[in-house]
């Protein structure tokens, strides 16, 4: 099952709104609030690489309040 970890920068004072939007999405397995350069870390998974790409590009990045993301796609060793 393809998985990714997404570091999220939010617009100022939108951290909680983005957190709640991410936690309500069925493909998001975990969300953590962070201190530092990024505000949130989301662990997402999908049934295929193609669906993971669509999820990242068309669903998560467009959440209101997200300013920037950095995505790390997990691979099997």
PDB file of N, CA, C and O in Angstrom:
ATOM      1  N   UNK A   1       0.839  -1.172   0.000  1.00  0.00           N
ATOM      2  CA  UNK A   1       0.000   0.000   0.000  1.00  0.00           C
ATOM      3  C   UNK A   1       0.887   1.238   0.000  1.00  0.00           C
ATOM      4  O   UNK A   1       1.643   1.432   0.952  1.00  0.00           O
ATOM      5  N   UNK A   2       0.830   2.074  -1.013  1.00  0.00           N
ATOM      6  CA  UNK A   2       1.657   3.282  -1.078  1.00  0.00           C
ATOM      7  C   UNK A   2       1.354   4.241   0.089  1.00  0.00           C
ATOM      8  O   UNK A   2       0.199   4.475   0.444  1.00  0.00           O
ATOM      9  N   UNK A   3       2.421   4.776   0.662  1.00  0.00           N
ATOM     10  CA  UNK A   3       2.292   5.705   1.778  1.00  0.00           C
ATOM     11  C   UNK A   3       3.185   6.917   1.547  1.00  0.00           C
ATOM     12  O   UNK A   3       4.174   6.855   0.817  1.00  0.00           O
ATOM     13  N   UNK A   4       2.811   8.017   2.187  1.00  0.00           N
ATOM     14  CA  UNK A   4       3.629   9.227   2.119  1.00  0.00           C
ATOM     15  C   UNK A   4       3.516   9.977   3.436  1.00  0.00           C
ATOM     16  O   UNK A   4       2.534   9.860   4.169  1.00  0.00           O
ATOM     17  N   UNK A   5       4.546  10.744   3.704  1.00  0.00           N
ATOM     18  CA  UNK A   5       4.554  11.651   4.842  1.00  0.00           C
ATOM     19  C   UNK A   5       4.605  13.056   4.270  1.00  0.00           C
ATOM     20  O   UNK A   5       5.467  13.368   3.447  1.00  0.00           O
ATOM     21  N   UNK A   6       3.687  13.898   4.703  1.00  0.00           N
ATOM     22  CA  UNK A   6       3.564  15.233   4.135  1.00  0.00           C
ATOM     23  C   UNK A   6       3.817  16.261   5.227  1.00  0.00           C
ATOM     24  O   UNK A   6       3.087  16.330   6.216  1.00  0.00           O
ATOM     25  N   UNK A   7       4.859  17.057   5.034  1.00  0.00           N
ATOM     26  CA  UNK A   7       5.129  18.197   5.913  1.00  0.00           C
ATOM     27  C   UNK A   7       4.325  19.378   5.386  1.00  0.00           C
ATOM     28  O   UNK A   7       4.330  19.656   4.187  1.00  0.00           O
ATOM     29  N   UNK A   8       3.640  20.064   6.280  1.00  0.00           N
ATOM     30  CA  UNK A   8       2.708  21.116   5.872  1.00  0.00           C
ATOM     31  C   UNK A   8       3.060  22.435   6.554  1.00  0.00           C
ATOM     32  O   UNK A   8       3.253  22.490   7.769  1.00  0.00           O
ATOM     33  N   UNK A   9       3.138  23.491   5.756  1.00  0.00           N
ATOM     34  CA  UNK A   9       3.206  24.859   6.278  1.00  0.00           C
ATOM     35  C   UNK A   9       1.832  25.465   6.079  1.00  0.00           C
ATOM     36  O   UNK A   9       1.253  25.364   4.998  1.00  0.00           O
ATOM     37  N   UNK A  10       1.308  26.094   7.120  1.00  0.00           N
ATOM     38  CA  UNK A  10      -0.012  26.707   7.023  1.00  0.00           C
ATOM     39  C   UNK A  10       0.089  28.226   6.996  1.00  0.00           C
ATOM     40  O   UNK A  10       1.114  28.811   7.349  1.00  0.00           O
ATOM     41  N   UNK A  11      -0.988  28.836   6.574  1.00  0.00           N
ATOM     42  CA  UNK A  11      -1.090  30.281   6.707  1.00  0.00           C
ATOM     43  C   UNK A  11      -1.148  30.604   8.196  1.00  0.00           C
ATOM     44  O   UNK A  11      -1.640  29.790   8.977  1.00  0.00           O
ATOM     45  N   UNK A  12      -0.658  31.770   8.604  1.00  0.00           N
ATOM     46  CA  UNK A  12      -0.682  32.118  10.028  1.00  0.00           C
ATOM     47  C   UNK A  12      -2.089  31.973  10.622  1.00  0.00           C
ATOM     48  O   UNK A  12      -3.074  32.430  10.043  1.00  0.00           O
ATOM     49  N   UNK A  13      -2.155  31.340  11.767  1.00  0.00           N
ATOM     50  CA  UNK A  13      -3.366  31.102  12.563  1.00  0.00           C
ATOM     51  C   UNK A  13      -4.361  30.134  11.917  1.00  0.00           C
ATOM     52  O   UNK A  13      -5.515  30.078  12.341  1.00  0.00           O
ATOM     53  N   UNK A  14      -3.941  29.371  10.902  1.00  0.00           N
ATOM     54  CA  UNK A  14      -4.816  28.374  10.291  1.00  0.00           C
ATOM     55  C   UNK A  14      -4.409  26.939  10.647  1.00  0.00           C
ATOM     56  O   UNK A  14      -4.937  25.985  10.076  1.00  0.00           O
ATOM     57  N   UNK A  15      -3.492  26.789  11.568  1.00  0.00           N
ATOM     58  CA  UNK A  15      -2.987  25.468  11.908  1.00  0.00           C
ATOM     59  C   UNK A  15      -4.110  24.514  12.335  1.00  0.00           C
ATOM     60  O   UNK A  15      -4.183  23.380  11.860  1.00  0.00           O
ATOM     61  N   UNK A  16      -4.963  24.974  13.216  1.00  0.00           N
ATOM     62  CA  UNK A  16      -6.023  24.091  13.736  1.00  0.00           C
ATOM     63  C   UNK A  16      -7.024  23.721  12.651  1.00  0.00           C
ATOM     64  O   UNK A  16      -7.458  22.571  12.582  1.00  0.00           O
ATOM     65  N   UNK A  17      -7.397  24.674  11.803  1.00  0.00           N
ATOM     66  CA  UNK A  17      -8.350  24.387  10.728  1.00  0.00           C
ATOM     67  C   UNK A  17      -7.790  23.338   9.772  1.00  0.00           C
ATOM     68  O   UNK A  17      -8.499  22.419   9.363  1.00  0.00           O
ATOM     69  N   UNK A  18      -6.520  23.482   9.419  1.00  0.00           N
ATOM     70  CA  UNK A  18      -5.889  22.518   8.514  1.00  0.00           C
ATOM     71  C   UNK A  18      -5.763  21.169   9.213  1.00  0.00           C
ATOM     72  O   UNK A  18      -6.015  20.129   8.605  1.00  0.00           O
ATOM     73  N   UNK A  19      -5.380  21.182  10.470  1.00  0.00           N
ATOM     74  CA  UNK A  19      -5.288  19.942  11.256  1.00  0.00           C
ATOM     75  C   UNK A  19      -6.612  19.186  11.229  1.00  0.00           C
ATOM     76  O   UNK A  19      -6.643  17.981  10.979  1.00  0.00           O
ATOM     77  N   UNK A  20      -7.697  19.899  11.486  1.00  0.00           N
ATOM     78  CA  UNK A  20      -9.019  19.264  11.504  1.00  0.00           C
ATOM     79  C   UNK A  20      -9.425  18.757  10.124  1.00  0.00           C
ATOM     80  O   UNK A  20     -10.020  17.685  10.009  1.00  0.00           O
ATOM     81  N   UNK A  21      -9.112  19.511   9.088  1.00  0.00           N
ATOM     82  CA  UNK A  21      -9.428  19.078   7.725  1.00  0.00           C
ATOM     83  C   UNK A  21      -8.657  17.807   7.380  1.00  0.00           C
ATOM     84  O   UNK A  21      -9.211  16.887   6.779  1.00  0.00           O
ATOM     85  N   UNK A  22      -7.396  17.755   7.756  1.00  0.00           N
ATOM     86  CA  UNK A  22      -6.590  16.568   7.472  1.00  0.00           C
ATOM     87  C   UNK A  22      -7.084  15.354   8.254  1.00  0.00           C
ATOM     88  O   UNK A  22      -7.195  14.264   7.693  1.00  0.00           O
ATOM     89  N   UNK A  23      -7.382  15.528   9.537  1.00  0.00           N
ATOM     90  CA  UNK A  23      -7.811  14.389  10.352  1.00  0.00           C
ATOM     91  C   UNK A  23      -9.163  13.836   9.913  1.00  0.00           C
ATOM     92  O   UNK A  23      -9.472  12.677  10.188  1.00  0.00           O
ATOM     93  N   UNK A  24      -9.961  14.637   9.244  1.00  0.00           N
ATOM     94  CA  UNK A  24     -11.269  14.158   8.793  1.00  0.00           C
ATOM     95  C   UNK A  24     -11.203  13.425   7.455  1.00  0.00           C
ATOM     96  O   UNK A  24     -12.201  12.853   7.018  1.00  0.00           O
ATOM     97  N   UNK A  25     -10.048  13.434   6.804  1.00  0.00           N
ATOM     98  CA  UNK A  25      -9.901  12.772   5.507  1.00  0.00           C
ATOM     99  C   UNK A  25      -9.578  11.295   5.733  1.00  0.00           C
ATOM    100  O   UNK A  25      -8.698  10.967   6.528  1.00  0.00           O
ATOM    101  N   UNK A  26     -10.285  10.407   5.037  1.00  0.00           N
ATOM    102  CA  UNK A  26     -10.123   8.970   5.272  1.00  0.00           C
ATOM    103  C   UNK A  26      -8.749   8.423   4.905  1.00  0.00           C
ATOM    104  O   UNK A  26      -8.336   7.406   5.464  1.00  0.00           O
ATOM    105  N   UNK A  27      -8.035   9.052   3.997  1.00  0.00           N
ATOM    106  CA  UNK A  27      -6.713   8.564   3.595  1.00  0.00           C
ATOM    107  C   UNK A  27      -5.609   9.005   4.552  1.00  0.00           C
ATOM    108  O   UNK A  27      -4.485   8.510   4.474  1.00  0.00           O
ATOM    109  N   UNK A  28      -5.920   9.917   5.441  1.00  0.00           N
ATOM    110  CA  UNK A  28      -4.929  10.418   6.400  1.00  0.00           C
ATOM    111  C   UNK A  28      -4.965   9.527   7.634  1.00  0.00           C
ATOM    112  O   UNK A  28      -5.977   9.446   8.330  1.00  0.00           O
ATOM    113  N   UNK A  29      -3.851   8.865   7.891  1.00  0.00           N
ATOM    114  CA  UNK A  29      -3.754   7.926   9.009  1.00  0.00           C
ATOM    115  C   UNK A  29      -3.387   8.605  10.321  1.00  0.00           C
ATOM    116  O   UNK A  29      -3.864   8.202  11.382  1.00  0.00           O
ATOM    117  N   UNK A  30      -2.541   9.634  10.256  1.00  0.00           N
ATOM    118  CA  UNK A  30      -2.086  10.362  11.447  1.00  0.00           C
ATOM    119  C   UNK A  30      -1.794  11.806  11.070  1.00  0.00           C
ATOM    120  O   UNK A  30      -1.405  12.102   9.940  1.00  0.00           O
ATOM    121  N   UNK A  31      -1.988  12.695  12.028  1.00  0.00           N
ATOM    122  CA  UNK A  31      -1.563  14.088  11.870  1.00  0.00           C
ATOM    123  C   UNK A  31      -0.930  14.516  13.187  1.00  0.00           C
ATOM    124  O   UNK A  31      -1.460  14.241  14.264  1.00  0.00           O
ATOM    125  N   UNK A  32       0.208  15.189  13.086  1.00  0.00           N
ATOM    126  CA  UNK A  32       0.902  15.684  14.277  1.00  0.00           C
ATOM    127  C   UNK A  32       1.211  17.160  14.107  1.00  0.00           C
ATOM    128  O   UNK A  32       1.638  17.590  13.035  1.00  0.00           O
ATOM    129  N   UNK A  33       0.999  17.934  15.154  1.00  0.00           N
ATOM    130  CA  UNK A  33       1.398  19.340  15.174  1.00  0.00           C
ATOM    131  C   UNK A  33       2.887  19.401  15.485  1.00  0.00           C
ATOM    132  O   UNK A  33       3.393  18.620  16.291  1.00  0.00           O
ATOM    133  N   UNK A  34       3.588  20.336  14.840  1.00  0.00           N
ATOM    134  CA  UNK A  34       5.032  20.455  14.990  1.00  0.00           C
ATOM    135  C   UNK A  34       5.428  21.868  15.391  1.00  0.00           C
ATOM    136  O   UNK A  34       4.684  22.821  15.160  1.00  0.00           O
ATOM    137  N   UNK A  35       6.598  21.993  15.988  1.00  0.00           N
ATOM    138  CA  UNK A  35       7.254  23.271  16.175  1.00  0.00           C
ATOM    139  C   UNK A  35       8.408  23.309  15.196  1.00  0.00           C
ATOM    140  O   UNK A  35       9.065  22.292  14.976  1.00  0.00           O
ATOM    141  N   UNK A  36       8.665  24.457  14.609  1.00  0.00           N
ATOM    142  CA  UNK A  36       9.775  24.569  13.677  1.00  0.00           C
ATOM    143  C   UNK A  36       9.326  25.108  12.341  1.00  0.00           C
ATOM    144  O   UNK A  36       8.342  25.842  12.261  1.00  0.00           O
ATOM    145  N   UNK A  37      10.039  24.751  11.293  1.00  0.00           N
ATOM    146  CA  UNK A  37       9.783  25.266   9.959  1.00  0.00           C
ATOM    147  C   UNK A  37       8.417  24.843   9.427  1.00  0.00           C
ATOM    148  O   UNK A  37       7.764  25.608   8.717  1.00  0.00           O
ATOM    149  N   UNK A  38       7.982  23.627   9.766  1.00  0.00           N
ATOM    150  CA  UNK A  38       6.682  23.129   9.329  1.00  0.00           C
ATOM    151  C   UNK A  38       5.724  23.090  10.509  1.00  0.00           C
ATOM    152  O   UNK A  38       6.138  22.966  11.662  1.00  0.00           O
ATOM    153  N   UNK A  39       4.447  23.198  10.206  1.00  0.00           N
ATOM    154  CA  UNK A  39       3.421  23.249  11.248  1.00  0.00           C
ATOM    155  C   UNK A  39       2.787  21.896  11.546  1.00  0.00           C
ATOM    156  O   UNK A  39       2.407  21.618  12.683  1.00  0.00           O
ATOM    157  N   UNK A  40       2.675  21.048  10.511  1.00  0.00           N
ATOM    158  CA  UNK A  40       1.996  19.766  10.663  1.00  0.00           C
ATOM    159  C   UNK A  40       2.734  18.675   9.896  1.00  0.00           C
ATOM    160  O   UNK A  40       3.444  18.949   8.928  1.00  0.00           O
ATOM    161  N   UNK A  41       2.555  17.436  10.344  1.00  0.00           N
ATOM    162  CA  UNK A  41       3.052  16.263   9.643  1.00  0.00           C
ATOM    163  C   UNK A  41       1.880  15.308   9.484  1.00  0.00           C
ATOM    164  O   UNK A  41       1.244  14.930  10.467  1.00  0.00           O
ATOM    165  N   UNK A  42       1.593  14.916   8.240  1.00  0.00           N
ATOM    166  CA  UNK A  42       0.491  13.999   7.968  1.00  0.00           C
ATOM    167  C   UNK A  42       1.034  12.714   7.347  1.00  0.00           C
ATOM    168  O   UNK A  42       1.896  12.751   6.469  1.00  0.00           O
ATOM    169  N   UNK A  43       0.523  11.592   7.811  1.00  0.00           N
ATOM    170  CA  UNK A  43       0.856  10.282   7.251  1.00  0.00           C
ATOM    171  C   UNK A  43      -0.359   9.848   6.442  1.00  0.00           C
ATOM    172  O   UNK A  43      -1.449   9.697   6.993  1.00  0.00           O
ATOM    173  N   UNK A  44      -0.181   9.649   5.153  1.00  0.00           N
ATOM    174  CA  UNK A  44      -1.298   9.288   4.271  1.00  0.00           C
ATOM    175  C   UNK A  44      -0.991   7.981   3.546  1.00  0.00           C
ATOM    176  O   UNK A  44       0.169   7.623   3.339  1.00  0.00           O
ATOM    177  N   UNK A  45      -2.052   7.281   3.166  1.00  0.00           N
ATOM    178  CA  UNK A  45      -1.874   6.065   2.379  1.00  0.00           C
ATOM    179  C   UNK A  45      -3.026   5.921   1.400  1.00  0.00           C
ATOM    180  O   UNK A  45      -4.092   6.513   1.567  1.00  0.00           O
ATOM    181  N   UNK A  46      -2.777   5.116   0.374  1.00  0.00           N
ATOM    182  CA  UNK A  46      -3.771   4.897  -0.665  1.00  0.00           C
ATOM    183  C   UNK A  46      -3.613   3.480  -1.198  1.00  0.00           C
ATOM    184  O   UNK A  46      -2.630   2.805  -0.892  1.00  0.00           O
ATOM    185  N   UNK A  47      -4.571   3.031  -1.989  1.00  0.00           N
ATOM    186  CA  UNK A  47      -4.515   1.665  -2.507  1.00  0.00           C
ATOM    187  C   UNK A  47      -3.609   1.509  -3.723  1.00  0.00           C
ATOM    188  O   UNK A  47      -3.275   0.386  -4.102  1.00  0.00           O
ATOM    189  N   UNK A  48      -3.205   2.624  -4.343  1.00  0.00           N
ATOM    190  CA  UNK A  48      -2.299   2.551  -5.493  1.00  0.00           C
ATOM    191  C   UNK A  48      -1.473   3.832  -5.579  1.00  0.00           C
ATOM    192  O   UNK A  48      -1.845   4.863  -5.020  1.00  0.00           O
ATOM    193  N   UNK A  49      -0.359   3.751  -6.281  1.00  0.00           N
ATOM    194  CA  UNK A  49       0.499   4.922  -6.464  1.00  0.00           C
ATOM    195  C   UNK A  49      -0.247   6.014  -7.227  1.00  0.00           C
ATOM    196  O   UNK A  49      -0.102   7.197  -6.921  1.00  0.00           O
ATOM    197  N   UNK A  50      -1.039   5.623  -8.211  1.00  0.00           N
ATOM    198  CA  UNK A  50      -1.800   6.594  -8.986  1.00  0.00           C
ATOM    199  C   UNK A  50      -2.807   7.326  -8.098  1.00  0.00           C
ATOM    200  O   UNK A  50      -2.951   8.545  -8.194  1.00  0.00           O
ATOM    201  N   UNK A  51      -3.491   6.595  -7.248  1.00  0.00           N
ATOM    202  CA  UNK A  51      -4.455   7.227  -6.350  1.00  0.00           C
ATOM    203  C   UNK A  51      -3.766   8.086  -5.297  1.00  0.00           C
ATOM    204  O   UNK A  51      -4.303   9.111  -4.878  1.00  0.00           O
ATOM    205  N   UNK A  52      -2.572   7.667  -4.869  1.00  0.00           N
ATOM    206  CA  UNK A  52      -1.811   8.477  -3.923  1.00  0.00           C
ATOM    207  C   UNK A  52      -1.446   9.813  -4.556  1.00  0.00           C
ATOM    208  O   UNK A  52      -1.565  10.858  -3.917  1.00  0.00           O
ATOM    209  N   UNK A  53      -1.005   9.782  -5.799  1.00  0.00           N
ATOM    210  CA  UNK A  53      -0.674  11.017  -6.512  1.00  0.00           C
ATOM    211  C   UNK A  53      -1.888  11.925  -6.615  1.00  0.00           C
ATOM    212  O   UNK A  53      -1.791  13.125  -6.355  1.00  0.00           O
ATOM    213  N   UNK A  54      -3.020  11.369  -6.988  1.00  0.00           N
ATOM    214  CA  UNK A  54      -4.245  12.167  -7.100  1.00  0.00           C
ATOM    215  C   UNK A  54      -4.642  12.748  -5.751  1.00  0.00           C
ATOM    216  O   UNK A  54      -5.052  13.906  -5.665  1.00  0.00           O
ATOM    217  N   UNK A  55      -4.521  11.950  -4.706  1.00  0.00           N
ATOM    218  CA  UNK A  55      -4.834  12.413  -3.356  1.00  0.00           C
ATOM    219  C   UNK A  55      -3.968  13.607  -2.976  1.00  0.00           C
ATOM    220  O   UNK A  55      -4.468  14.618  -2.483  1.00  0.00           O
ATOM    221  N   UNK A  56      -2.674  13.482  -3.207  1.00  0.00           N
ATOM    222  CA  UNK A  56      -1.744  14.549  -2.838  1.00  0.00           C
ATOM    223  C   UNK A  56      -1.983  15.817  -3.653  1.00  0.00           C
ATOM    224  O   UNK A  56      -2.006  16.918  -3.103  1.00  0.00           O
ATOM    225  N   UNK A  57      -2.160  15.661  -4.951  1.00  0.00           N
ATOM    226  CA  UNK A  57      -2.262  16.821  -5.842  1.00  0.00           C
ATOM    227  C   UNK A  57      -3.644  17.475  -5.843  1.00  0.00           C
ATOM    228  O   UNK A  57      -3.751  18.701  -5.899  1.00  0.00           O
ATOM    229  N   UNK A  58      -4.690  16.672  -5.784  1.00  0.00           N
ATOM    230  CA  UNK A  58      -6.036  17.211  -5.990  1.00  0.00           C
ATOM    231  C   UNK A  58      -6.866  17.358  -4.728  1.00  0.00           C
ATOM    232  O   UNK A  58      -7.873  18.067  -4.729  1.00  0.00           O
ATOM    233  N   UNK A  59      -6.458  16.699  -3.651  1.00  0.00           N
ATOM    234  CA  UNK A  59      -7.272  16.764  -2.441  1.00  0.00           C
ATOM    235  C   UNK A  59      -6.571  17.448  -1.276  1.00  0.00           C
ATOM    236  O   UNK A  59      -7.145  18.335  -0.644  1.00  0.00           O
ATOM    237  N   UNK A  60      -5.346  17.052  -0.987  1.00  0.00           N
ATOM    238  CA  UNK A  60      -4.691  17.603   0.200  1.00  0.00           C
ATOM    239  C   UNK A  60      -4.098  18.987  -0.035  1.00  0.00           C
ATOM    240  O   UNK A  60      -4.248  19.869   0.810  1.00  0.00           O
ATOM    241  N   UNK A  61      -3.439  19.190  -1.146  1.00  0.00           N
ATOM    242  CA  UNK A  61      -2.792  20.492  -1.392  1.00  0.00           C
ATOM    243  C   UNK A  61      -3.772  21.645  -1.517  1.00  0.00           C
ATOM    244  O   UNK A  61      -3.389  22.802  -1.343  1.00  0.00           O
ATOM    245  N   UNK A  62      -5.010  21.352  -1.811  1.00  0.00           N
ATOM    246  CA  UNK A  62      -5.990  22.420  -2.027  1.00  0.00           C
ATOM    247  C   UNK A  62      -6.782  22.767  -0.763  1.00  0.00           C
ATOM    248  O   UNK A  62      -7.684  23.604  -0.811  1.00  0.00           O
ATOM    249  N   UNK A  63      -6.457  22.140   0.353  1.00  0.00           N
ATOM    250  CA  UNK A  63      -7.136  22.478   1.604  1.00  0.00           C
ATOM    251  C   UNK A  63      -6.845  23.933   1.946  1.00  0.00           C
ATOM    252  O   UNK A  63      -5.695  24.370   1.955  1.00  0.00           O
ATOM    253  N   UNK A  64      -7.916  24.670   2.227  1.00  0.00           N
ATOM    254  CA  UNK A  64      -7.757  26.088   2.535  1.00  0.00           C
ATOM    255  C   UNK A  64      -6.906  26.257   3.791  1.00  0.00           C
ATOM    256  O   UNK A  64      -7.143  25.601   4.805  1.00  0.00           O
ATOM    257  N   UNK A  65      -5.929  27.129   3.715  1.00  0.00           N
ATOM    258  CA  UNK A  65      -5.029  27.399   4.832  1.00  0.00           C
ATOM    259  C   UNK A  65      -3.658  26.769   4.667  1.00  0.00           C
ATOM    260  O   UNK A  65      -2.735  27.093   5.415  1.00  0.00           O
ATOM    261  N   UNK A  66      -3.507  25.861   3.685  1.00  0.00           N
ATOM    262  CA  UNK A  66      -2.193  25.280   3.424  1.00  0.00           C
ATOM    263  C   UNK A  66      -1.408  26.222   2.527  1.00  0.00           C
ATOM    264  O   UNK A  66      -1.868  26.600   1.450  1.00  0.00           O
ATOM    265  N   UNK A  67      -0.229  26.593   2.977  1.00  0.00           N
ATOM    266  CA  UNK A  67       0.639  27.495   2.215  1.00  0.00           C
ATOM    267  C   UNK A  67       1.659  26.732   1.384  1.00  0.00           C
ATOM    268  O   UNK A  67       1.960  27.120   0.255  1.00  0.00           O
ATOM    269  N   UNK A  68       2.198  25.633   1.947  1.00  0.00           N
ATOM    270  CA  UNK A  68       3.251  24.892   1.257  1.00  0.00           C
ATOM    271  C   UNK A  68       3.292  23.480   1.825  1.00  0.00           C
ATOM    272  O   UNK A  68       2.926  23.248   2.977  1.00  0.00           O
ATOM    273  N   UNK A  69       3.748  22.534   0.993  1.00  0.00           N
ATOM    274  CA  UNK A  69       3.921  21.161   1.458  1.00  0.00           C
ATOM    275  C   UNK A  69       5.249  20.612   0.962  1.00  0.00           C
ATOM    276  O   UNK A  69       5.806  21.074  -0.034  1.00  0.00           O
ATOM    277  N   UNK A  70       5.729  19.635   1.671  1.00  0.00           N
ATOM    278  CA  UNK A  70       6.882  18.850   1.235  1.00  0.00           C
ATOM    279  C   UNK A  70       6.508  17.397   1.463  1.00  0.00           C
ATOM    280  O   UNK A  70       6.227  16.990   2.591  1.00  0.00           O
ATOM    281  N   UNK A  71       6.506  16.616   0.391  1.00  0.00           N
ATOM    282  CA  UNK A  71       6.034  15.237   0.470  1.00  0.00           C
ATOM    283  C   UNK A  71       7.182  14.255   0.318  1.00  0.00           C
ATOM    284  O   UNK A  71       8.026  14.391  -0.567  1.00  0.00           O
ATOM    285  N   UNK A  72       7.197  13.265   1.199  1.00  0.00           N
ATOM    286  CA  UNK A  72       8.171  12.189   1.141  1.00  0.00           C
ATOM    287  C   UNK A  72       7.407  10.892   0.964  1.00  0.00           C
ATOM    288  O   UNK A  72       6.692  10.460   1.868  1.00  0.00           O
ATOM    289  N   UNK A  73       7.554  10.269  -0.194  1.00  0.00           N
ATOM    290  CA  UNK A  73       6.866   9.031  -0.483  1.00  0.00           C
ATOM    291  C   UNK A  73       7.721   7.881   0.056  1.00  0.00           C
ATOM    292  O   UNK A  73       8.908   7.768  -0.251  1.00  0.00           O
ATOM    293  N   UNK A  74       7.090   7.044   0.857  1.00  0.00           N
ATOM    294  CA  UNK A  74       7.797   5.920   1.475  1.00  0.00           C
ATOM    295  C   UNK A  74       7.986   4.797   0.468  1.00  0.00           C
ATOM    296  O   UNK A  74       7.099   4.520  -0.340  1.00  0.00           O
ATOM    297  N   UNK A  75       9.143   4.153   0.520  1.00  0.00           N
ATOM    298  CA  UNK A  75       9.425   3.013  -0.355  1.00  0.00           C
ATOM    299  C   UNK A  75       9.789   1.812   0.520  1.00  0.00           C
ATOM    300  O   UNK A  75      10.220   1.968   1.662  1.00  0.00           O
ATOM    301  N   UNK A  76       9.612   0.638  -0.025  1.00  0.00           N
ATOM    302  CA  UNK A  76       9.973  -0.566   0.722  1.00  0.00           C
ATOM    303  C   UNK A  76      11.438  -0.887   0.484  1.00  0.00           C
ATOM    304  O   UNK A  76      11.940  -0.735  -0.630  1.00  0.00           O
ATOM    305  N   UNK A  77      12.099  -1.315   1.494  1.00  0.00           N
ATOM    306  CA  UNK A  77      13.507  -1.663   1.434  1.00  0.00           C
ATOM    307  C   UNK A  77      13.661  -3.118   1.126  1.00  0.00           C
ATOM    308  O   UNK A  77      14.784  -3.614   1.031  1.00  0.00           O
TER     309      UNK A  77
END
